[in-house]
């Protein structure tokens, strides 16, 4: 689940469930669902299921570490399409 604590040879996931992402960000699933509904958090909808692209999470982490400050998840909505 956490790409930064993988065992050697273990493959990174391409997507996280909302539950997995909520645990990673230490927030509730409902908070994350609301952010997604408000277009404030990147997600992919497949019929009724929402999944979080791992690349979006990785980019958020890199941006926060690179800027040494907080980043807004809404800035990463729509990035994966490019």
N, C-alpha and C positions, 0 to 999 in steps of 0.2 A: 504494500500500500504506500509506503513512503520511499520515493525514489532516492532520497539522500541517505537511506540506511539499508540498502540492499546487500544481499549476500553476493559474493563474486559469482559471475555467470548467470545471475538471476535477471530476467528481462523486465524492463519497466512496463507498467500497464499503459495502454493508449488512452483509456478512459477510467473514471472513477464513478461509482454510484453517488447519488446525493448523500446517502448515509456515510459513505467513506470520506467524501469531501468535508462533510460537516464535522466528522471526528478530527480530520486533519487540521481544520481551522478552529477547532474547539468552540463550535457554535451549534445551535440546534438545527435539525433538518428543516423545521418550519421557517426559520430565519433564512436559510439558504433558498428554499422554495420561493419565498417572498421576493428575495433579491433577484432571482431568475425571472420571476413573473414581471418584475418592475424593470427588466432589462438592465440590471445593475451587476449581474454576474454571468459569465459565459457558460452556456450549456448547449447541448444538442438534444433535440426532441425527436424520438423515434416512436411514432404513434403517441401513446400516452406516457411513455417512459422518458425521463430526463437523465442524461449522463453528462459528466463534466470532463472535457478534454484535458488529459494530463499535461499537454504542452502549455495550456493556459495557466495551469497551476505553477508549472516550472518557470514560465515567463514572469509571473507575479513575484515569485521568490527571487529570481535574478534581478528584477527591477528594484525590489525593496532593498536587496543587498547592495546593488550597484549605486543606488541613490542615497543609501544609508538613512532612509526615511520611510514613512508609510506610503503605500501606493493605493490608489482607488481601483477596486476590482472592476468597476464600470468602464475603466479605460481599456480593459482587455476584451470587452464584448465586441464580437465581430472580427477580431484579429485573425482567427483561424481561417477565415474565408480567403484571405489574401495569399 
